[in-house]
């Protein structure tokens, strides 16, 4: 008789909350097995092919944006994907650009055309 006790590889802990209450969640589009954290709900892979962008790289991107460099140029120089960079820029401008339209103008002040 063969031993039917299959030794499964241990499930990795959640990278967000470090919980070990993790279940398998099927493969992603590339076929890599994904996992789901039952504590925080994050979906992740055990060994990601890319790592998170460092704070040093984000600082460099902010400086290059200040120099008005193109997004494609920034992506080439820093090695980040264009889609990640576009999302970062959108978040950056949404969070750091104040939207204050100013005080409302009274009817008589805006565009006195009747004169």
Buried (B, 14 or more C-beta within 10 A) or exposed (E): EEEEEEEEEEBBBBBEEEEEEBEEBEEEEEEEEEBBBEEEEBEBBBEEEEEEBEEEBBEBBEEBBEEEBEBEEBBEEBEBEEEEBEEBBEEBEEEEEEEEEEEEEEEEEEEEEEE
